[in-house]
Protein backbone atom coordinates (compact mmCIF):
# COMPACT_ATOMS: atom_id res chain seq x y z
CA UNK A 1 0.00 0.00 0.00
CA UNK A 2 1.38 3.42 -0.92
CA UNK A 3 1.87 5.98 1.83
CA UNK A 4 -0.35 9.07 2.23
CA UNK A 5 0.83 12.10 0.24
CA UNK A 6 1.35 14.25 3.34
CA UNK A 7 1.95 14.04 7.06
CA UNK A 8 -1.52 15.41 7.75
CA UNK A 9 -3.12 12.84 5.46
CA UNK A 10 -1.50 10.08 7.51
CA UNK A 11 -3.22 11.40 10.65
CA UNK A 12 -6.60 12.37 9.22
CA UNK A 13 -8.13 8.89 9.69
CA UNK A 14 -7.41 9.08 13.44
CA UNK A 15 -9.15 12.46 13.60
CA UNK A 16 -12.08 11.11 11.57
CA UNK A 17 -12.45 8.20 14.01
CA UNK A 18 -12.36 10.62 16.98
CA UNK A 19 -9.23 8.99 18.34
CA UNK A 20 -7.15 12.16 18.00
CA UNK A 21 -8.35 15.75 18.40
CA UNK A 22 -5.60 17.37 16.38
CA UNK A 23 -1.86 17.69 15.87
CA UNK A 24 0.95 19.82 14.54
CA UNK A 25 3.58 17.72 12.81
CA UNK A 26 6.92 18.68 11.30
CA UNK A 27 9.71 17.08 9.32
CA UNK A 28 13.02 18.87 8.85
CA UNK A 29 16.62 18.47 7.82
CA UNK A 30 19.73 20.19 9.11
CA UNK A 31 19.00 23.57 7.56
CA UNK A 32 15.38 23.60 6.41
CA UNK A 33 11.87 22.50 7.25
CA UNK A 34 10.53 19.96 4.79
CA UNK A 35 6.94 20.10 6.02
CA UNK A 36 4.94 21.78 8.79
CA UNK A 37 1.36 20.55 8.74
CA UNK A 38 -1.73 20.58 10.92
CA UNK A 39 -4.72 18.31 11.28
CA UNK A 40 -7.89 18.38 13.34
CA UNK A 41 -8.82 20.85 16.05
CA UNK A 42 -7.06 22.67 18.85
CA UNK A 43 -10.44 23.02 20.54
CA UNK A 44 -13.15 20.59 19.48
CA UNK A 45 -15.89 22.30 21.48
CA UNK A 46 -15.25 25.66 19.80
CA UNK A 47 -14.51 24.11 16.42
CA UNK A 48 -11.09 25.82 16.33
CA UNK A 49 -8.83 24.34 13.64
CA UNK A 50 -5.34 23.43 14.81
CA UNK A 51 -3.00 26.36 13.95
CA UNK A 52 0.61 25.80 12.93
CA UNK A 53 1.76 27.97 15.84
CA UNK A 54 -0.30 26.13 18.46
CA UNK A 55 1.29 25.90 21.90
CA UNK A 56 1.73 22.53 23.60
CA UNK A 57 2.90 21.37 27.01
CA UNK A 58 5.90 19.37 25.82
CA UNK A 59 6.47 17.94 29.31
CA UNK A 60 9.45 15.54 29.37
CA UNK A 61 10.68 16.86 26.03
CA UNK A 62 12.15 19.46 28.41
CA UNK A 63 14.72 16.87 29.54
CA UNK A 64 16.95 17.05 26.43
CA UNK A 65 16.93 20.84 26.71
CA UNK A 66 18.13 20.61 30.30
CA UNK A 67 20.74 18.04 29.27
CA UNK A 68 22.03 20.39 26.56
CA UNK A 69 22.13 23.32 28.98
CA UNK A 70 24.22 21.38 31.46
CA UNK A 71 26.57 20.19 28.73
CA UNK A 72 27.29 23.84 27.92
CA UNK A 73 28.83 24.06 31.40
CA UNK A 74 30.72 20.81 30.83
CA UNK A 75 32.18 22.34 27.67
CA UNK A 76 33.29 25.34 29.73
CA UNK A 77 34.95 23.13 32.35
CA UNK A 78 32.57 24.34 35.07
CA UNK A 79 30.88 20.93 35.61
CA UNK A 80 32.36 17.44 35.37
CA UNK A 81 30.02 14.61 34.53
CA UNK A 82 31.52 12.08 36.94
CA UNK A 83 31.72 14.43 39.92
CA UNK A 84 29.47 13.58 42.86
CA UNK A 85 26.37 15.76 42.95
CA UNK A 86 27.43 16.84 46.44
CA UNK A 87 30.41 18.65 44.86
CA UNK A 88 27.92 21.24 43.63
CA UNK A 89 25.00 20.66 46.03
CA UNK A 90 26.39 19.96 49.52
CA UNK A 91 22.95 18.96 50.83
CA UNK A 92 23.38 15.63 49.00
CA UNK A 93 26.34 14.62 51.18
CA UNK A 94 25.66 11.55 53.32
CA UNK A 95 22.66 10.30 51.39
CA UNK A 96 21.35 6.86 52.38
CA UNK A 97 20.25 3.84 50.35
CA UNK A 98 17.20 1.67 51.12
CA UNK A 99 18.18 -1.99 51.26
CA UNK A 100 15.00 -3.45 52.77
CA UNK A 101 11.57 -1.95 53.33
CA UNK A 102 8.06 -2.85 54.45
CA UNK A 103 5.05 -0.77 55.48
CA UNK A 104 6.54 0.07 58.87
CA UNK A 105 10.32 -0.02 58.52
CA UNK A 106 13.24 0.72 56.22
CA UNK A 107 16.75 -0.66 56.47
CA UNK A 108 19.31 1.88 55.26
CA UNK A 109 23.00 1.77 54.44
CA UNK A 110 25.51 3.95 52.69
CA UNK A 111 25.76 3.41 48.91
CA UNK A 112 29.07 2.27 47.46
CA UNK A 113 29.52 5.75 46.01
CA UNK A 114 27.49 8.96 46.10
CA UNK A 115 25.28 9.81 43.15
CA UNK A 116 27.06 11.61 40.32
CA UNK A 117 26.05 14.18 37.73
CA UNK A 118 26.02 11.34 35.19
CA UNK A 119 23.60 9.40 37.41
CA UNK A 120 21.04 12.18 37.70
CA UNK A 121 21.13 12.84 33.94
CA UNK A 122 20.68 9.15 33.01
CA UNK A 123 18.05 8.00 35.55
CA UNK A 124 20.58 5.70 37.22
CA UNK A 125 20.89 7.59 40.52
CA UNK A 126 18.32 5.79 42.65
CA UNK A 127 16.37 9.01 43.17
CA UNK A 128 12.58 8.53 43.00
CA UNK A 129 10.36 9.95 40.26
CA UNK A 130 9.50 12.83 42.58
CA UNK A 131 9.68 13.63 46.29
CA UNK A 132 6.76 13.47 48.70
CA UNK A 133 6.75 17.27 48.79
CA UNK A 134 5.88 17.52 45.08
CA UNK A 135 2.21 16.77 45.63
CA UNK A 136 -0.36 17.40 44.26
CA UNK A 137 1.43 19.07 41.32
CA UNK A 138 5.02 19.01 40.10
CA UNK A 139 5.55 22.78 39.87
CA UNK A 140 5.04 23.78 43.52
CA UNK A 141 8.64 24.11 44.72
CA UNK A 142 11.54 26.42 43.86
CA UNK A 143 14.40 24.33 42.52
CA UNK A 144 16.52 24.91 45.63
CA UNK A 145 13.71 23.51 47.81
CA UNK A 146 12.96 20.64 45.43
CA UNK A 147 16.64 19.65 45.39
CA UNK A 148 16.76 19.61 49.20
CA UNK A 149 13.69 17.37 49.26
CA UNK A 150 15.48 14.89 46.95
CA UNK A 151 18.59 15.01 49.11
CA UNK A 152 16.51 14.08 52.17
CA UNK A 153 14.94 11.11 50.35
CA UNK A 154 16.77 7.76 50.62
CA UNK A 155 17.92 6.27 47.33
CA UNK A 156 15.63 3.57 45.96
CA UNK A 157 18.50 1.50 44.52
CA UNK A 158 22.28 1.58 44.34
CA UNK A 159 23.64 4.17 41.88
CA UNK A 160 24.57 2.65 38.49
CA UNK A 161 22.77 -0.63 39.23
CA UNK A 162 19.58 0.03 37.24
CA UNK A 163 17.53 2.55 35.28
CA UNK A 164 14.43 4.10 36.82
CA UNK A 165 12.85 7.19 35.26
CA UNK A 166 13.31 10.11 37.62
CA UNK A 167 12.11 13.69 37.26
CA UNK A 168 13.96 14.34 40.50
CA UNK A 169 17.27 13.52 38.81
CA UNK A 170 16.81 15.92 35.89
CA UNK A 171 15.53 18.63 38.24
CA UNK A 172 18.69 18.13 40.30
CA UNK A 173 20.73 18.77 37.15
CA UNK A 174 18.80 21.99 36.71
CA UNK A 175 19.66 23.03 40.26
CA UNK A 176 23.34 22.34 39.55
CA UNK A 177 23.10 24.81 36.66
CA UNK A 178 21.72 27.42 39.04
CA UNK A 179 24.42 26.95 41.67
CA UNK A 180 27.33 26.84 39.22
CA UNK A 181 26.24 29.90 37.24
CA UNK A 182 24.76 31.91 40.10
CA UNK A 183 21.65 32.72 38.08
CA UNK A 184 18.20 31.11 38.06
CA UNK A 185 17.90 28.03 35.85
CA UNK A 186 15.18 29.63 33.70
CA UNK A 187 17.32 32.74 33.13
CA UNK A 188 20.28 30.60 32.05
CA UNK A 189 18.04 28.83 29.54
CA UNK A 190 16.73 32.12 28.16
CA UNK A 191 20.14 33.79 27.97
CA UNK A 192 22.23 30.93 26.63
CA UNK A 193 19.87 28.65 24.69
CA UNK A 194 16.26 29.64 24.08
CA UNK A 195 16.83 33.32 23.31
CA UNK A 196 19.84 32.89 21.00
CA UNK A 197 18.12 30.02 19.16
CA UNK A 198 15.06 32.21 18.57
CA UNK A 199 12.78 29.92 20.58
CA UNK A 200 10.47 32.81 21.49
CA UNK A 201 7.47 30.57 22.19
CA UNK A 202 9.26 28.23 24.61
CA UNK A 203 8.46 29.04 28.24
CA UNK A 204 7.48 27.68 31.63
CA UNK A 205 4.82 30.39 31.92
CA UNK A 206 2.74 30.91 28.76
CA UNK A 207 1.42 34.48 28.65
CA UNK A 208 -2.13 35.45 27.71
CA UNK A 209 -1.42 35.45 23.97
CA UNK A 210 0.33 32.09 24.16
CA UNK A 211 -2.39 30.61 26.37
CA UNK A 212 -4.90 31.57 23.67
CA UNK A 213 -2.93 29.31 21.30
CA UNK A 214 -2.78 26.34 23.68
CA UNK A 215 -4.16 23.12 22.24
CA UNK A 216 -6.78 21.61 24.54
CA UNK A 217 -6.13 18.26 26.21
CA UNK A 218 -8.30 15.22 25.42
CA UNK A 219 -8.54 11.60 26.46
CA UNK A 220 -10.57 8.61 25.29
CA UNK A 221 -14.22 8.88 26.26
CA UNK A 222 -16.31 6.35 28.19
CA UNK A 223 -15.63 2.77 27.17
CA UNK A 224 -12.66 4.05 25.14
CA UNK A 225 -14.85 5.59 22.45
CA UNK A 226 -14.68 9.16 21.21
CA UNK A 227 -12.86 11.95 23.01
CA UNK A 228 -13.59 13.95 26.13
CA UNK A 229 -12.04 17.21 27.22
CA UNK A 230 -9.53 17.29 30.08
CA UNK A 231 -10.04 20.82 31.45
CA UNK A 232 -6.64 21.16 33.13
CA UNK A 233 -3.30 19.36 33.13
CA UNK A 234 -3.33 17.55 36.47
CA UNK A 235 0.46 17.70 36.90
CA UNK A 236 0.43 21.53 36.81
CA UNK A 237 -1.11 24.27 38.93
CA UNK A 238 -3.11 27.16 37.52
CA UNK A 239 -3.08 29.89 36.30
CA UNK A 240 -0.17 28.85 34.13
CA UNK A 241 1.25 32.38 33.86
CA UNK A 242 1.58 32.74 37.66
CA UNK A 243 5.31 33.18 38.31
CA UNK A 244 4.82 33.62 42.06
CA UNK A 245 3.24 30.22 42.71
CA UNK A 246 4.50 28.11 39.79
CA UNK A 247 8.19 27.23 39.47
CA UNK A 248 10.32 26.05 36.55
CA UNK A 249 10.60 22.29 36.23
CA UNK A 250 13.72 21.24 34.26
CA UNK A 251 12.40 17.69 33.91
CA UNK A 252 9.11 18.59 32.29
CA UNK A 253 7.79 22.11 32.63
CA UNK A 254 8.19 23.68 29.21
CA UNK A 255 5.52 24.75 26.72
CA UNK A 256 6.56 25.18 23.10
CA UNK A 257 5.66 25.04 19.40
CA UNK A 258 6.77 22.79 16.56
CA UNK A 259 8.96 25.50 15.00
CA UNK A 260 10.70 26.23 18.30
CA UNK A 261 11.41 22.56 19.03
CA UNK A 262 12.75 22.24 15.48
CA UNK A 263 15.32 24.98 16.06
CA UNK A 264 16.68 23.14 19.06
CA UNK A 265 16.70 19.81 17.21
CA UNK A 266 18.49 21.34 14.22
CA UNK A 267 21.21 22.66 16.52
CA UNK A 268 21.73 19.12 17.80
CA UNK A 269 21.59 17.53 14.34
CA UNK A 270 24.22 20.05 13.22
CA UNK A 271 26.54 18.87 16.02
CA UNK A 272 26.01 21.91 18.20
CA UNK A 273 25.69 24.67 15.57
CA UNK A 274 22.60 26.65 14.54
CA UNK A 275 22.57 29.53 12.03
CA UNK A 276 26.35 29.78 12.16
CA UNK A 277 26.60 29.99 15.97
CA UNK A 278 28.11 27.17 18.03
CA UNK A 279 26.25 26.27 21.21
CA UNK A 280 27.87 22.94 22.07
CA UNK A 281 31.03 21.14 21.07
CA UNK A 282 30.73 18.16 18.74
CA UNK A 283 32.09 16.00 21.56
CA UNK A 284 29.36 17.20 23.95
CA UNK A 285 26.60 16.46 21.43
CA UNK A 286 28.01 13.04 20.67
CA UNK A 287 28.29 12.18 24.35
CA UNK A 288 24.91 13.44 25.51
CA UNK A 289 23.02 11.72 22.69
CA UNK A 290 24.65 8.29 23.07
CA UNK A 291 24.15 5.55 25.66
CA UNK A 292 25.60 6.63 29.00
CA UNK A 293 23.79 4.19 31.29
CA UNK A 294 26.71 1.80 31.67
CA UNK A 295 27.19 -1.88 30.92
CA UNK A 296 24.94 -3.05 33.76
CA UNK A 297 21.87 -1.28 32.35
CA UNK A 298 20.21 -2.32 29.10
CA UNK A 299 18.18 0.88 28.62
CA UNK A 300 19.91 3.23 26.19
CA UNK A 301 19.78 6.73 27.61
CA UNK A 302 22.13 9.70 27.31
CA UNK A 303 22.14 12.94 29.27
CA UNK A 304 18.44 13.76 29.19
CA UNK A 305 18.09 11.99 25.84
CA UNK A 306 16.58 8.63 24.93
CA UNK A 307 18.82 6.78 22.47
CA UNK A 308 17.36 3.95 20.41
CA UNK A 309 18.94 2.15 17.47
CA UNK A 310 20.69 5.21 16.11
CA UNK A 311 17.95 7.76 16.76
CA UNK A 312 17.77 10.14 19.71
CA UNK A 313 14.99 12.25 21.15
CA UNK A 314 12.31 12.24 23.79
CA UNK A 315 8.59 11.99 24.34
CA UNK A 316 6.30 13.86 26.70
CA UNK A 317 3.45 12.98 29.05
CA UNK A 318 0.72 14.07 26.64
CA UNK A 319 2.12 11.92 23.78
CA UNK A 320 4.34 14.59 22.21
CA UNK A 321 7.54 13.39 20.56
CA UNK A 322 10.78 14.66 19.02
CA UNK A 323 13.14 12.34 17.15
CA UNK A 324 16.48 13.01 15.47
CA UNK A 325 17.86 10.50 12.98
CA UNK A 326 21.46 11.55 12.24
CA UNK A 327 21.99 8.84 9.61
CA UNK A 328 19.06 10.13 7.55
CA UNK A 329 19.56 13.75 8.49
CA UNK A 330 15.92 13.82 9.55
CA UNK A 331 14.05 15.49 12.40
CA UNK A 332 10.45 14.55 13.14
CA UNK A 333 8.25 16.41 15.63
CA UNK A 334 4.80 15.23 16.65
CA UNK A 335 2.81 17.56 18.91
CA UNK A 336 -0.54 16.49 20.36
CA UNK A 337 -2.23 16.89 23.74
CA UNK A 338 -3.66 13.49 24.50
CA UNK A 339 -3.79 11.41 27.67
CA UNK A 340 -2.41 8.09 26.54
CA UNK A 341 -1.25 7.26 23.04
CA UNK A 342 -3.90 8.13 20.43
CA UNK A 343 -5.02 5.52 17.97
CA UNK A 344 -4.95 2.12 19.68
CA UNK A 345 -1.78 2.51 21.65
CA UNK A 346 0.11 4.99 19.48
CA UNK A 347 -0.78 4.02 15.92
CA UNK A 348 -1.23 7.69 15.01
CA UNK A 349 2.40 8.46 15.85
CA UNK A 350 3.57 5.36 13.97
CA UNK A 351 1.56 6.44 10.91
CA UNK A 352 3.11 9.91 11.05
CA UNK A 353 6.66 8.62 11.54
CA UNK A 354 6.39 6.02 8.79
CA UNK A 355 5.10 8.63 6.36
CA UNK A 356 7.80 11.14 7.34
CA UNK A 357 10.49 8.49 6.81
CA UNK A 358 9.12 7.59 3.39
CA UNK A 359 8.70 11.17 2.20
CA UNK A 360 11.78 12.83 3.66
CA UNK A 361 14.16 10.18 4.99
CA UNK A 362 15.91 9.24 1.79
Secondary structure, 3 states (H helix, E strand, C coil): CCCCCCHHHHHHHHHHCCCCCEEEEEEECCCCEEEEEEEEEEECCCCEECCCCCEEECHHHHHHHHHHHHHHHHHCCCCCCCCEHHHCCHHHCCCEEEEEECCCCEEEEECCCCCEHHHHHHCCCCCCCCCCCCCCCCCCCCHHHHHHHHHCCCECCCCCCCCCCCHHHHHHHHHHHHHHHCCCHHHHHHHHHHHHHCCCCCECCCCHHHHCCECCEEEECHHHCCEEEECCCCCCCCCCCCCCCCCCCCCCCCEECHHHHHHHHHHHHCCCEECCEECCCHHHHHHHCCCCCCCCCCCCECCCCEEECCEEEEECCCCCEEEEECCCCEEEEEECCEECCCCCCCHHHHHHHHHHHHHHCC
